[in-house]
Amino acid sequence: MSYDVCVYGTTCVDRIRKVAQLPPPGGYVEVLEERWMPGGEALNTALALATWNVRVALVPNAIGEDELAEHLLQMLKGYPSLDLRFLRRRKDVQTPTCDVYVTPDGHRTMFGMGFAHISSDAVPSEVLREVKVLTADANPGEASVRACEQAARAGVPVVAMDLHGSERAARAADILLTSYEWVGRDDSIDYLRRVADQYRERYGCTVILTAGAKGCVLAERERQQVVHLPAYRAPAIVDTTGSGDVFRAGLIYGRYVLGRELEWAIRFGSAAAALNAGAVGACAGVHPAEEIERFMNTQPTI
């Protein structure tokens, strides 16, 4: 099988619980609804891409030989363009799980288990001979850094997510992508412009910093100006879990699969994330590509 994109990093199972509000310390709330769904930054991104019929090689952390892993694999059978041959199962590994509590405003609070020591293997050489781009998230730590370096040595473009704290990964990246939550939790556009410019000067790559409903800032390697690109207004906000992962998938789809201009790809990612917020689950609301483009062309940004 040939591939368009290699997605490297975190795979888990999400237990999503809807609640009316979060309880105070020592308090109690009733769980209104519970669903088990695929999760993890890498898997969310891979599933969004596979929804758009992109050929994806997923190179994730190992999962266990337990019922949760079996349930996860069953949920992934509906994505024929997602290749799972590099997904390892081990008896000594606990399948990572994330409890996600979602309140009526769509905000989520997460509690993880099994993430502290996850890692992944090297990227298979057969994958790097074919792909248009590799993307990695920060959870596997040093393994993700090595994957970025491995891809860069092979001449494969790298989109590094939340790896701004690693000099080596950032210097290997073509695009460094992260959220305001990881660079000081200040979502003001002026602040993010300054930080994006600093990262660009330090690492020599294109930098995108996202700020939820405020959109994102773009500091391209090839031009001096740092641009603010506003977000699309979500038609409905049910669950914001996975918004950043779907944004990343849309960015990669537009820029590296379709070959469109970077700003167009960012707008596509923003539109995909806005629509995805209308369903419960990290990528349960990913729409077909043609519907996302129609939304882009008919809806104003915020």
N, C-alpha and C positions, 0 to 999 in steps of 0.2 A: 504493500500500500504506500502511495506517495502522500506527502503532507504539505499543507500550506503554512501551518502555525504549530510551533512547539510551546506548550504551556507547562511550566515547571513550578512545582510548589505544593501548596496545601490542599489536601482532600480530606473531608470528614463527613459526618452525618449531623444534620441540624435537627434538633427537636424544638419546633416553633410553638410557643404557647401564647395565646392571646389573653390579655388581662385588662380589666377596666383601668387599673392604675398600679404602679409599683407600691408595695407596702412600705411603711416606715420600718426602721430596725426593730425586730421583734414582733412585727405585725403579721397580718394574714390577708391574702386576697384569693378569690376563687379563680381557677383557670377556666376560661370560657370555651376554649377550643385548643386542640393539640394536633400537630401534624409532624410527621417525620419526613425530611426532605434532604436531597444532596446539599452539601455545603463545602466551605473552604474556598479561599481566594482563587486557587488555580482551577478547581473543578467548576466553580461558578462561571469563570471566564470561559472555560472550555465548552461548557454547555450552551452559553449564549452564542458562541461562534458556531457550534454544531447546529444550532437552531437555524442559522443562516447557510447551512450546507457547506461550511468550511471544513476542510479535512484537517483534523486536529490530532496531534500526538501528545497525549497527556503523560508527563513524567512526574509522578507525585510521590509523596511519602508512602511508606508501607501501611497497609491496613491489616487487621487481625483475621484470624480464621474463626470468626464468631458470627452470631446471628445478625448483628448490626451490619457487618460487611456483606453478608448474603443479601440483606435487604437493600443495601446501597447498590449492589451490582444489578439487582432486579430493576431498580429505578432507572438505571442507565441504559437499559436495553433499547429504549426508544430513540437512540441517537446513533444511527448507522455510520455517520462520518466521524465519530469519536472513537479513536483507537485506544483500547485499554491494555494492549499487550505489555506495556511497561509498568503496569500496576502490580506491585508485589503484595503477596499475602504471607504473613508470618505468624507462627504460633505464639511467639514471645512478644507480640505487639498488640496493644489495645487499640481498636479502631477509635480514632479521635472523635469526640462528640462535642457539640456546642448547644447549650440550652439558650434559646433566644426568646426573651419576653418582649412582646410587642404590645404597645399601648395604643389607644384609639387615634392618636395623632400620627401614627406610623413610626414613631421612634422605637428603637430596639435596644435592649440591654442584654449583654451576653455573658455567659459563664461557660468556660471551656474545660475539657478534661482530655488528657492524652496528648497535649500539644507541646509540653515542655521539652521533650527530647526528640521531636520528629526530625528526620533528615531524609534525603533522597539520594539515589545513585547518580552517577555521571550521566550526561545526556548521551544516548547511543549515537555513535558516529553515523549510522545510516540515516538518522533523523536530520543531522546537521548538513548532510549532503543535499538535502531536498528542500528544506523549509525556507520560507520567505522572511521569517522573523521568529525570534524566541522571546518569550516573556517570562519573568520570574517574580515571585513575591518573597518577602523577607523572612517568613516564618522558619524555613529550614536553615537559616543562618549561614554558616560557612559553605554549606553545600550549594546554596543559591548563588553565592558570590562566585564560586568555581564554575557554576553553570554559565553565568554571564561571561566570564573570562573565556570559557571554552567556546562559546558561540562567537564571541568577538574574534578569536584567533582563526575561526573557520570562515570569517567574512560574513557572518549572519548578523543582521541588525538585531539590537537588543532593546526591549522595553522593560526597564527595571522598575518594579512597583514597591514603594516604601523602603528602598535600599539607599536612601540619601545619606545614611550614616556610615556607609561603607565606601571608602575612597576607591577601592579596587572595582567594585561593582559599578559605581557611578561613572568611573572613567571608561569602563567597557561599554557603557550604555549609549545608544543613540538618543533615546528618550528616557528621562528620569521623571517618573510620575508618582506623586504622593498627595495626601490630603493635608489640609491645614491642621487637622487634629494631631499630626505627627511632627509639626514644625513650630510648635508654640501655642496651638489652640486659638490663635487670633485669626478670625476669618475676614478681617478688613482687607479690602483690595490693595490699598497702599502698602500695607505690611507685606502681603504676599508678593507684590511686585518686587519689593526690595529683596526678599528672600530668594525668589526665583532668579533674579539677576546675580545674586551672590553665588548660588549653586552653579549657574552657568559659567561664571568667571572661574570658579574653583575647579570644576570638572570638565569643562569644554563640551558639554552635551546640551541638547534641547531639554528644557525643564517645563513641566506642567504641574501646577499646584491647584488642586480642586478645593472648592469651598461650598459644597452643597447647593442650596438654592441661589447662592450668589454667583454660581458659575465657576470659572477657573481663570488663571492667568497663564500666559504662554510666553516663555522666553526662548525664542528660537536661536539655535547656534549661529545661523547665518545672518541674523539681523539684530540691530541694536535695541530697537523698541520692545518693551515688554507689553503685551496686549492682554486686555481683559475681554474674555468672551462670556457673555451672560448665559444663564441656563434657561431651559424651557420649563414652563410651569407644568407640573404634573397634573393631569386631569383628575386624578384621585390619589390620595396618599393613604395606603393601607399598611404597607410595610416597606421600610427603607433598607432592610437587610440586602446586601449584595449590590447596592447602588454603584459603589466604586468599581466593583468587578465587572458589572455590565458596561459601565462607562469605558473601562479599559478594553473590553471586547469590541465595543463599537469603534473606538479609536483605531485599534489594530485592523479591524475589518475594512474601515474606510481607507486607511493609509497604505496598508501593506497587501491586502487582498484585492481591493478595487483599484489601488494606485491613485487615489484622489489626493488633493491638496490637504495639508495637515489641518488647517482651520475647518475645512469641510468635515474631515474625519472626527474632529473634536465635537462639532455640532451634532454629527450622527450619534456619537457616544452619549452626548448629553440628552438627546431625544430618546434614545433607547433606555437610558436610566430613568428618565421621567415617566415613561410608559410602564416600565417594570415595577414602579412603586405602587401600582394599582392592584397588585396581587400578593397574597401571602407566600413568602418563600423567596430565597435569594435570587432565583432566576425564573420563577414561575410566571412572571409577567413579561417575559421577553417576547416581543412581537415579531412577525415576519419583516424582513428587510424593507419590502415595498411599503408596508404600513408605516414603518418608522420614517421613511423618506417622505411619505405623504404628510405625516405629522410635522416634519421639519418645514415643509413648504407651505403649510397652512396656519401654523401656530406661531405667534410672536414669542420672542424670548422675554424673560422677566426684566 
